[in-house]
């Protein structure tokens, strides 16, 4: 690896043969920014400041993109982070490993809660809601200090790694080698089983239910926990290098099948008058169908990208290196960029669907530029 960020839990100076993982990480970061920009412009809630489009075509498009993104992009981060956790632990030992994780993962969480979130909320309060008071006046009535926002992922990753280190120390867990690399059939069966487990969890914790104030969404955690565990196994058994082109070919067919199947959800919703909540959770066949579909397409996309990346993206350039190196900073600060850009054009009297087309590329590019600038601040690179 050419970079060392909390996304990967890796140390710098890794082998050149893993450059493709840096590139996948940068791609996933772009999808994170895209995902939240789409939420801001296609929903009436779910972001710090929303401008919901009334154009049905754009809402269907963004809903599809958000659903597909959600099926794999955050789980992918957990998979990749876990892949490098074992080697980092072995290299550093438990004390140094835990200390480093607390600093590199804990610091961004505290910064986001106590500095970035209040500032973004103030911008929305002042410009979006037009309550013209000073920042310090706003803070005097601010009582939402524990708001992890997008750093819920960092908090979950910190929790997973601390649990791993504790279990490793107490029970001498080895994640033994010689477990055969899974083929496409095994991966597909795993994704179906994971979909069923997700459905069962969502009977109690539907998609959208948030564990406040830390922001965890239990409806998605079966995938996150499973993929973190798979990442540990994959590292010990060198699965990434052994995944075959034939596996990618088969799973690519699954991806296309799931994509073509997606309109069925709209047909079910509108023709059968099924509430959207029936797809999100509860004891409904729609929720089971969606949960299985979500895991099938998500896991298939992950593995297909991994194999394609290993074959075609195992290279770098000055631009790719900068994008990868700044990706963790982009993840932390992109909400600020989105909020600022949306507020800047809030009075632009035009359909939000058009704003999506204009603002999305500007927000993505600006997020990476800002992330690169943040890394120039003395001491920041030691953390992110």
N, C-alpha and C positions, 0 to 999 in steps of 0.2 A: 504494500500500500504506500502511496505517496503522501498521505495525510493521516492525522490522528485526531479524530473527533469523537464526541460522545455518541454519535450515531453508531459508530463501529465498535466502540470499546477497544480500539486497537492501538498499537504503538507504531510510531513512524519507523520507516526503514524496512518494511516488509517486502516480500518478493514482488518483482515486476509482473509475475504471472497473475496477480490479483488486481491489476489496474482496472479491469472491467467492473469490479465491484465499486470502485470509486465513481465510475461513470454511471452505473445503475443508481447509486446514492444521489448523484446530482439530478438524474432524471426524476427520482422519487420526490426530491425537494421541489422541483418545478411543479409536480403534480399536487403537492401540498398547497402551494401558493394558488394554483389554478382552482383547486377544490374550494378553498375559502373565499376566493373572489366570486366564484359561481354561487356559493351560498349567500353572499352579501347581496347579489343582484337578482336572485331567483326565488328568494324566500322572504317571508315577512318577519322572520326571527331567526336566531341561531348565530348571529354575528353582532359585533358591537354597534354597527349602524347598517341598516338594510334599506335597499330600494328595490322593491319587488317588481319584476317585469309583469306586464299583463298580457304579453304576447305568448300564446299557448305553445307555439312551435318552439320558442326558445326555452320555455319552462320544461317541456318534454325533453329537449336536448340536454339541458343542464341537469335535470333529474337523472337521466341515463348516465351522464358522465360522473355525477356524484356517487351514484350507486355502484358503478364499476370501480371507481377509485377506492371507495370504502371497502370493497371486497378484498383488496390486496395491499394497498400502499402502506398502511401503518403496520400491518402484520409483517410485511417485508422488512421493515426497519428492525423489528424484534428478531426476525430470523437472522439478519446480517449481524446485528449486535451480538447475538449469542454465539455466532460462528467464531468470533474472536475472543470471547470471554474466557474460555478454558486456557488458552495459551497465555493470556495476560495474567490470569491468576497463577499459573505455574511459574511464570517468569518473576512475579513480584512477591508472591507469598500473601497470606491472608491480610496481614496488618497493612502493608503498603497498598495492596489492592483496594481494600475498603477505604482507606484514607483518600486515595486518588479518586475513587468513585464519588465519595461524599463531596469533594471539592469540585470536580468537573461536572457533576450532575446536580449537586445541591445548590451551587452558586447561581446558575441560570434560573432555577426555580425561585429562589429568594429575590433575585433581581426582577423577574417578571411580576411577582406578586406585589412587591413593595414600591417599585419604581415605574415599570412599563405599563402595567394595567391601570393604575390611577391616572397616569398621564393620558393614555388613550381614552379613558372614560371621561376625562375632563374635556378633551378636544370634542368629543361627541356632545357633551353637555353644553359647551360654550357655542360651538358652531352649528351642530346638528339640531339641538333643542333650543338654541338661541337664548340661553340663560347667561347673561354677560356678567360673570363674577370673576374674581382673580383665582388663580390656581390654589393659593393658600386658603382662601375662603371656601373653595370647593373641598379641600382636604379636611377642613374643620368638621364637615358633616359626612365625610366618607367613612363607611363602616364595612367595606367589603374587601378587607386586606388579604384574606385567604382566597384568592381566585387564580388558580393555576393556568387557566386558559389553555393554550396549546402546549404548555409545559407539563400537562398531565402525562404525556408520553414519556418525558424525562423522569417524572416521578415514578411511573410504572416500571421503567427500565431500571431505575435505582433500586426499587423494591425487588425486582426479579434477580438482579445481580447480588444483592445482599443476601437474599434467600439461598441463592446458589452457593455463595461463599460459606454461609453458615452450615448448609447441608453437607457441603464438601468437607468441611472441618469436622463436623460431628459424626458423620456416617461413612466417611471415606469413599464417597461416590466416585467412580472412575469412568463411567460412560464407556464401557469396554469396547474395544475395536472389534473388527471382523463381523459387523452387521452389514449384510449385503445392501448395496445401493438400491433403493426402490425403483421399480419400473413404472410405466405409465398406468398399468392396471392397479398396482398397489397405491399409487398416488391418488387415483380417482376414487378408490374405495375409502381411503383416508379422508378425502374431502367430503364424501357423502356422509361418513360417520360423524365428521366434525360439524356438518350441517345439521344433523339430527340432534347432536349435543347442544348446538347453538339454539335450535328451536326450543328444546326443553328449558334452557336457561331463560329464554325470552318469554316463556309463559309467565314468569314472575317478574323479569326485568326486560321489558320490551325495548327495542331499539329507540333511542332518544331519551330513555330514563337515565338520569345522571346522578351519580353518587356525589352529593355536594358535601364540602366545598372543593374536594380534590379533582372533580371533573371526570372520574372514571365512568365509563359506560359498560356495565357488566354484560350487556347483550353482545358485545364484540370480544370480550375477554377470553372466551374459549379458544378463539383463533390465536390471540396473542400469546396465551400460555402454551398452547400446543406448538406454535412456531418457534418460540424461544427454546423449548425443549428439543425440538427437531434440529435447531441450529447447533445445540451442544452435541447432539449425536452426529450430525453431518460433519462437524469439525474433527471429531475423533476418528471418524471412518472415511474421511476424505471424499465425501459424497459429491461435492461440487465439481471436482475434477472427473468423476466417474459417470456423471449423468450423460446419457447418449443422445445423439442426434435423432434416433428413432423415437425416444421418449418425447423430445420436443415436437416432433412431427405429429405424434398421436395427441398430445395435449393441445397443440394448436387447433386441431379439429374440434376438441372440446370447447375451446374458447369461442370459435366461430359458431358452434351449435348454441352456446349460451347467449351469445350476442343476438342471434336470430330469434331466440326464444323470448328475449326481453319484452317485445311488444305484447306478448301474452298477458303480462301483468296489467297492462293498460286495458286490454280487452276484458279481463276478469273484473277489474275495478269498475269500468263504465257500463259493461253489459249486465253484470250481476249486482251492480250497486254495492259493491264491497267497499267499506270504509278503508282508508289508507292505514288505519291503526291495525286492521286485521293482518296486514303484511308485516307489521313491525313486531308483533308479539301476541301473546295470548294463545289459548288452545283453539287455533284456527288452521284449517288445511292450507290456507293462503300463506300463513306464517311459516309452515313447514316447507312448502314449495319454494318460497323466497330464500329461506335459510340455506337449503340444499343448493339452490342455484348460485347463491352468493359464494359459498365455499368452493363449488366446482369451478366457477370462472376465476375466482381469486387465486386459488392454489395453482391452477393451470397457467394463469398469466405469470405468476412468480417463477415457476420452473422454466417456462418457455423463455422468459427474459434472461434467466440465469444462463441457460444453455446458449442462447443467441449471443449474449454478452461475452461469454467465454470464447466464443468462436470469432466474433466480428468486432467487439468493442475493447479488446485487450490492448489498448494503446492510449496514449495521452498527447496533449498539446499544451501550450501555455494557457490557452483559454479554458480547456477542460480541467487542467490542474487547479486554476484559480476558482472555477465554479465548484469543484469538489471540495477544495479547502475551505471555502466560505459557506458551504451548505448548512452547517450547524448554526452559524450566525444568521443565515437567511431564515432558518426554521424559527429561531427565537424572535427575530425582529420583523418578519414579514407581516404580522398583524398590524403593526404600526404603519407600514407602507400602505397597506390596503385601506386602513381607516383614513389616512391623510389624503390619498388620491380620491377616494369616494367623497369625502367632505369637500375637496377642492372643486368638484364638478357637480355638487348637489343641486346647484341652481341652474344647471344646464337643462333647459326645457326641451328634453328629448326623451323618447322611450328608453327605459333602462336596458332593453335588449340591445340597442345600439351602443350604449355605454359599455356593455360587456365586451363587445367586439373591439372597441377602441381602447378601453382601459386595461384589459387583461394582459396584452403583451407589454404595455408600459409598466404595469405593476411587477411583472415577473423580472424584467430587465432591471428595474430600479431596486428590487429586493436584493438581487445579486450584487449590484454596485454598492448598495448600502452595507451589505454583509462584508464585502471586501474592505470597505473603509473602516468598519468596526474592528477588523483584525489588525489594523494599523495602530490602534490604541495600545500603548505599552502595557504589557502584562496579560492582555486578553488572550493571546495565542496559547498561553499556558493553561487556560481553562477551556476555551472552545476552539 
